[in-house]
Amino acid sequence: MSGLVKISNLSPWSRSVNLLAKVVKKGEEKFVASKFDQREHKLSETLIADETGAITLVLWDENIDKVNEGDVVMITNAFVKPFKGFMQLNLGRYGSIEMVNEEIPNVNVENNLSTKAIPREEGYSGPRGRRFQTGRRGRQR
């Protein structure tokens, strides 16, 4: 597949990400309630890596059972999203993950993008606007 990116080239808002990576550590399953449909879903934060770096891949529900530690996977149409100031790779609704019969002999877990804080833009001073002004709650009458 052409258009594969390396993990070290990902940025906080990368879209349409296609990459080949090795599952280094499968995270424990957690149960979380969806804010959209109020149903309970399984979630696993799994560390994946290639020769250039590592990142946390967030897996939901049936995708958790598709991978095991040591598997090499092809991830297609994923996206990177900041979560609590750190980068995470997400499959979302349109992304997919599948096991492939390839090898990645040497992975670089030292360059873990999910442990590096995303720098704020120069001059950013936080949210602004009426909702965020100190001491006020909504519109004053």
C-alpha positions as CSV (number, residue, x, y, z in Angstrom):
1,M,0.0,0.0,0.0
2,S,1.4,3.4,-0.9
3,G,1.0,6.5,1.3
4,L,2.2,4.8,4.4
5,V,3.5,7.2,7.0
6,K,6.0,6.7,9.8
7,I,5.0,7.3,13.4
8,S,7.6,10.0,13.9
9,N,6.0,12.0,11.1
10,L,2.6,12.2,12.8
11,S,1.4,15.6,14.1
12,P,-1.3,16.4,16.6
13,W,-4.0,16.8,14.0
14,S,-2.9,14.2,11.3
15,R,-5.8,12.8,9.2
16,S,-6.2,9.9,6.8
17,V,-3.2,8.1,8.5
18,N,-2.1,4.8,6.9
19,L,0.7,3.0,8.7
20,L,2.3,-0.3,9.4
21,A,3.2,-0.9,13.1
22,K,3.9,-3.6,15.7
23,V,1.7,-4.0,18.8
24,V,4.2,-3.5,21.6
25,K,1.9,-3.5,24.7
26,K,-1.8,-4.1,24.7
27,G,-3.5,-2.0,27.3
28,E,-6.0,-3.3,29.9
29,E,-9.6,-3.1,28.9
30,K,-11.7,-0.4,30.6
31,F,-15.4,0.1,30.4
32,V,-16.6,3.6,29.6
33,A,-20.1,5.1,29.0
34,S,-20.5,6.8,25.7
35,K,-21.6,10.5,25.8
36,F,-23.4,9.9,22.5
37,D,-25.6,6.8,23.1
38,Q,-25.2,6.3,26.9
39,R,-24.1,2.7,26.3
40,E,-21.1,1.0,27.9
41,H,-18.2,0.4,25.6
42,K,-14.8,-1.4,26.0
43,L,-11.7,0.7,25.5
44,S,-8.0,-0.3,25.3
45,E,-5.0,2.1,25.0
46,T,-2.5,0.0,23.1
47,L,1.1,1.0,22.4
48,I,2.2,0.5,18.8
49,A,5.6,1.3,17.3
50,D,7.6,1.2,14.1
51,E,11.3,1.9,13.4
52,T,10.9,5.6,14.0
53,G,8.7,5.9,17.1
54,A,5.7,4.8,19.1
55,I,2.2,6.1,19.9
56,T,-0.9,5.1,21.8
57,L,-3.6,3.6,19.7
58,V,-7.1,3.8,21.2
59,L,-9.1,0.7,20.4
60,W,-12.8,0.3,21.0
61,D,-15.1,-2.7,21.4
62,E,-14.5,-5.4,18.7
63,N,-11.2,-3.9,17.5
64,I,-9.6,-4.8,20.9
65,D,-9.9,-8.5,20.1
66,K,-8.3,-8.2,16.6
67,V,-4.8,-7.6,18.0
68,N,-2.3,-9.2,20.3
69,E,1.2,-8.1,21.6
70,G,3.8,-8.8,18.9
71,D,1.3,-8.6,16.0
72,V,2.2,-6.4,13.0
73,V,-0.9,-4.5,11.9
74,M,-1.9,-2.3,9.0
75,I,-3.9,0.7,10.1
76,T,-5.8,2.6,7.5
77,N,-7.7,5.9,7.6
78,A,-6.9,6.7,11.2
79,F,-6.5,10.1,12.8
80,V,-4.4,11.7,15.5
81,K,-6.2,13.6,18.2
82,P,-4.8,15.3,21.3
83,F,-6.1,13.9,24.6
84,K,-5.2,15.7,27.8
85,G,-2.3,17.4,26.0
86,F,-0.8,14.3,24.5
87,M,-1.2,12.6,21.0
88,Q,-3.3,9.5,20.5
89,L,-4.0,7.6,17.3
90,N,-7.7,6.8,16.8
91,L,-9.5,4.6,14.2
92,G,-12.8,6.3,14.5
93,R,-15.8,5.3,12.5
94,Y,-14.0,5.1,9.1
95,G,-10.6,3.6,10.1
96,S,-9.6,0.0,10.2
97,I,-7.0,-2.3,11.6
98,E,-5.9,-5.7,10.4
99,M,-3.1,-8.2,11.1
100,V,-0.6,-8.5,8.3
101,N,2.1,-11.1,7.6
102,E,5.1,-8.7,7.7
103,E,8.0,-8.1,10.1
104,I,9.2,-5.0,11.9
105,P,12.3,-6.4,13.6
106,N,13.4,-3.2,15.4
107,V,10.9,-0.9,16.9
108,N,11.7,2.5,18.5
109,V,9.7,2.8,21.8
110,E,12.0,5.5,23.1
111,N,10.5,8.1,20.7
112,N,7.0,7.7,22.2
113,L,4.9,10.6,20.8
114,S,2.1,9.9,23.4
115,T,4.4,10.8,26.3
116,K,5.5,14.2,24.9
117,A,3.3,17.1,25.8
118,I,2.0,19.0,22.7
119,P,3.4,22.5,22.8
120,R,0.8,25.3,22.9
121,E,1.0,27.8,20.1
122,E,3.0,31.0,20.9
123,G,0.8,33.6,22.4
124,Y,-2.0,31.2,23.3
125,S,-3.5,32.3,26.7
126,G,-6.4,29.9,27.0
127,P,-10.1,30.1,26.1
128,R,-11.7,33.4,25.6
129,G,-15.2,34.8,25.4
130,R,-18.1,35.5,27.7
131,R,-18.4,31.8,28.9
132,F,-14.8,31.8,30.1
133,Q,-14.6,35.2,31.8
134,T,-13.8,35.0,35.5
135,G,-16.6,35.5,37.9
136,R,-19.5,35.4,35.4
137,R,-21.9,32.7,34.7
138,G,-23.5,33.1,31.3
139,R,-25.5,36.3,30.5
140,Q,-26.0,38.8,33.3
141,R,-29.3,40.6,33.4
